[in-house]
């Protein structure tokens, strides 16, 4: 190198040693650089994922977006349960600057939002918090007012109003036990809301917001936000028809009130071909909009007297009781209704030849040396064929039939009808069926068999009972009951559609058909006649079971009055079960209390459901007439017109032209009813007194009505019967009414058949 | 330390005191590399300071970059002027400047402290660190001494003792500010210059051995700055238990790691949003690593390596030992400071505050750095580098 610089001043130039050492320094520095690069490769390649993850954790704030919960519709797409947007008020006490503002917030906001002032003030003191819920789920108008208040007071940095959802049940109590309800965070807690939680809930979305090292959101121009939209929940379309549900609840509620049931009542209506639940009612119930509010007046009275822990426990118990979906959760002894199935077994096994008969002496000793079993009819039914045995609900006959079948067959069909297992309905808290509730084959000794044959010493759930009853109605096919017909996605597309599931053929179609006819006969003349509906041949069986394990306040045994049947008997479409738990009336038989409820529900529901009535000639003859217009006509013409319709007439006054008729045209009056024809102005004000019909038979009532010159319309039953007695009338006795007025009178049988 | 004026004034009669000689151009590669570093540095500063400036200057994201740009332009002008000046004139300033910097290092101890440290002298309009001046003064004085004493550099009395005394006093004054990173940097520059200048290796290794011994004694026996050492050895673990202590290091690692191979893209650092302390200053390299990734970081390291290589080449090709030592000393200063900064932010060495030359924010510092590069350019004018 020195040689190259010979023209320059070489003596002062760097020496070779300096040159060498400079290279060493350069190498050292380069090595340092390589070291740094090495370290960088560890951090940025080997550990990159871990470090990035850790970094993201501190850089991002994850907040969730509530998905909109799916809607629950009835079978006609009537909304039963839906989620609507509400707003939750969040306060950041950290951003409150001084005491004056705190006091102002506490004073004004507590009033505006109706929250406790002192609690709110305490929240404002949490100066380290940025998230205090002031009030959850307020509705739009209040949110608007609040928003204005916040802006007026320049507190936009302190308050946030965030969107949330609230569950509404527009039909209030309707089907409440079926629907259940949701909690404050929109999760299903009871009923279908809980059972279909995953379907309804949807998936929450996320907002990932970048935050800075101070934990604040990024300023506007540096904002970073990534939103993963919430996936709204799917909707349910139920098999339940809210109209039928309404009929069921209406009549059940009246019955529960009138009979003073102390343990509520249930109704189930099922489509027999499919197992679809058309209605499932429980009364008393609750309003799922306010599930915590206790509805039972007796419970409220009791709770009012308590305090402290006892009160809290009582409140909890009362709430849990009112939420129970009785038709699937409660067990009861079916009593005589079960005779249907004992009959089915006997028919299926060919134990009932055409000439079969049984002589009932009023009691039977099932097993020599044991206590005799009484029939409910003192003195016995005498000689009966099988249809009569069922119609009379004769206990000794069924004991005999049961013992004849033997334990193996009895248990086979008992299992076959589904009494030893859950039905598998898609609902929460269907009670687990354990063998503690019934005698399994090995425990089914002669006494147990004899008593089981007429429906005692074991328990079933209402849903098991109606499912089995539907099998009888459905040609012996046992269906799996279900309540959700379709699942829709958030856009309304059908995701799944429930197909009926046949579990098994329990009895043959012919046996089922025979049994149907017998049960229909029972409705016409037998123990279930209070369920008769003109035009619809109903088949059914009543039952009254004594709760031997409980006494009521009067010291007598509590009972369960029930009825289960189906219609039309010749081509069954719908099955019904009515169960009244612990009625407190003097007469408490299933036939007296439960069958009329079924009759009333079906007489409204069947025409609504499009089941065509088929009237017998007798029924047509007995059917109500619609009054023609005879006003302005000559009396003789009017007389002929009315008599052609099998109507009587009563002429008031001496004119020859009809100037007024009562009932007016188009009204419904029974055959042989009387139309009053006024021919004279002076007679128009003539009135009559409504007689007291209660306790009268139909013929007695008709005579009384004729004497008073009023018409009666028979309600409850369509056919004239000597045994039914009037129980209620639409216009009170003693009222002054115009001649010819129509009074509706309810008739009911008071037979003591269990 | 007798200064024989004639010896160096007469050494280059032809070019004596020719202030603005452009007869021979400066080294273009060095200039280009330097300008590249400066431009990349300014872009990096803009990105790194953007968010920080927003939060601390009432939403003005451009506060730092605007000021830095002004100083960069001023610095370039000064650099060009300095490059035109014959560097031999600096012989005259070697001792006075050292004296001035000692005075300033004394003055700064009396300045009001910020959180217990006395590093800045604040004057109306600008502020500076006397340790920055001391660095230049040290390089200048060492270059001066080596060039006039180079024949006796092997001796203890001329080639070791005076250097160690000067170094000891300078480092001592800086150390008590306290300014650990400045002290280390001064020490390294001094040792490297002595090494190149010809001091016996024995003395040097002895010194390094003593220094290392003292270091380990301080750390492991006296437990000096033990927390810092613990963070260095296990940053993530310490972060879990002692968040504040490990905050800087861990946030830097988060930033660098987040960058991965290719980076998040220029301007997309999230760690600069108040997670990294001083993202525009000591931790600017972390932001670069996050935004430009491993690839970008290596390219920047490469730029510095090139600058160091070219600077040392200028020194080696210098026509005299003074120019040679000046160029090498100044270049080592840049290289070492960059390496130390990168070593700190990557947790290769324990955390100590040190800025990245030409990248970190600081107007006075930038102007001083560029002026010093002007000296290197001035040396290059009279070097034989064009011949190679």
Interface residues (C-beta under 8 A of the other chain):
Chain A: X4 X5 X8 X9 X12 X13 X14 X15 X17 X18 X19 X21 X22 X23 X24 X25 X26 X29 X30 X32 X33 X35 X36 X37 X39 X40 X41 X43 X44 X45 X47 X48 X50 X51 X52 X54 X55 X56 X58 X59 X210 X211 X212 X213 X214 X218 X219 X222 X224
Chain B: X11 X12 X51 X54 X55 X59 X147 X150 X192 X195 X196 X197 X198 X236 X251 X253 X254 X255 X256 X257 X258 X259 X260 X261 X270 X271 X273 X274 X275 X276 X289 X293 X294 X297 X298 X301 X304 X305 X308 X309 X312 X315 X316 X318 X319 X320 X321 X322 X324 X328 X332 X335 X336 X339 X342 X343 X346 X347 X348 X384 X387
